[in-house]
Amino acid sequence: MKKVTVKINGKDIELNAFADSVIASTIKGLLSPLRGYEEGEISVLVKE
């Protein structure tokens, strides 16, 4: 099951199952100890 969507400059980037799982687990792992964290959809936007 696809958990992660990655877009660069508006273009979808294909992720294999391993990358999808690693990205989802890493983001949840970083955010879960923070006050206000709750289960559900997470959106992250990175601008350079």
BELSUL-V842497 format. One record per residue. N is the residue number from 0. RES is the residue in one small letter. PHI is phi in whole degrees, 0 to 359 (* if undefined). Layout:
N,RES,PHI
N,RES,PHI
//
This chain:
0,m,*
1,k,287
2,k,251
3,v,238
4,t,241
5,v,242
6,k,233
7,i,238
8,n,52
9,g,83
10,k,260
11,d,295
12,i,252
13,e,291
14,l,243
15,n,280
16,a,299
17,f,295
18,a,298
19,d,302
20,s,293
21,v,296
22,i,297
23,a,299
24,s,296
25,t,295
26,i,297
27,k,298
28,g,296
29,l,287
30,l,272
31,s,302
32,p,282
33,l,281
34,r,298
35,g,97
36,y,293
37,e,212
38,e,297
39,g,144
40,e,289
41,i,243
42,s,244
43,v,230
44,l,239
45,v,244
46,k,246
47,e,245
//
